[in-house]
Amino acid sequence: MSTLLDRPLLCPILVGREKYLDVLEQHLGEARNGHGHTLLMAGEAGVGKSRLVTEAKVWGHQNGIEILRGNCFELDRMLPFGPILDLLRGYTKVHSAEKLKSAATELVKRLLDVRLPTPEIHPMPSLDPSQEKQRYFQALDELFIENTSGLLLIVEDIHWCDDTSLEFLLHFARQISTTPILLLLTYRNDELHASLVHFLAVLDQARLASELALDRLSQADVETMIAAIFEQSQPIKKEFAGAIYSLTDGNPFFVEETLKALMALGDIYYGMSGWTRKPLSELNIPRSIQDNVQRRIEQLSENTRQLLSLAATAGRRFDVGLLQHLTQYPETELLTHLTQPMRRG
């Protein structure tokens, strides 16, 4: 069984995501036929957004659709055009410079700070920042929209997207309704900020986008996932699957990380009667999950964090009446503090 530790512990099949995959493939098919659209994919960290993005890319490759992908990173929130630079790098890798028109070529040269093997182009005159931004937007339209026979344009993690890129993505969403383009955007719906909330609200008001909100897996899905990971033809023991489900709350990434960590620590092992585990109280939580939970806790108010610390001393279950007695919070204030972490997942 050592081979399981010698490779990434990933589920080899897509579990519990059939309905989302159907919607995704429907939008891809409609875009290929000239009915462009924006599709939002929302969910907490680890719930499987990137896994569905991978499925979309597979579909695109199989159906001759060009794919461009950009990523947003937490440290790039203040970097204008952060994910757009990713898209441009991908574009210039698959398109010869000779195919770029003058405006697009100038855009690529400026944003990527590269020399392109094209005929000399006279630099564009300087404009004020607002006009300059609109010129960039038009040049990006020229790159991505004109002469495309099918394009899947992906930007992941737009909860970390800079404001300028969000502005462009909103502009772009308005341009693609009659083009063979699907704009696929992913974000964590538990890490919203003012700019992203406004972006999503405008998309809703203009009816420019559809949204897939990914749920956590059911316990039955987690059992299927564990069986696939361990290549078990027999059903997974309910007690074992229930323990993993209890630790992870059905988050696919947490399931994989928990199994990997527990195997490495020897907390789960292959015994005489199959895979088994130590008592639940002795299982260790992986650092990746601790970090994810800690990040969510840090987004709560100080009073709520203190209340959570107090509740945690009672274990996984606690009495609300006891908390009220200890904190002396009025009932309405106590409920406000308790619902805040629930909304954060």
PyMOL commands that set and color helices and strands:
alter all, ss='L'
color gray80, all
select helices_A, chain A and resi 2-4+18-32+49-62+74-76+82-94+97-99+102-112+129-144+158-160+163-175+194-205+219-229+238-248+252-265+280-282+287-298+302-312+320-327+331-343
alter helices_A, ss='H'
color red, helices_A
select strands_A, chain A and resi 37-42+66-71+151-156+181-187+209-213+268-271+274-277
alter strands_A, ss='S'
color yellow, strands_A
deselect
rebuild
show_as cartoon
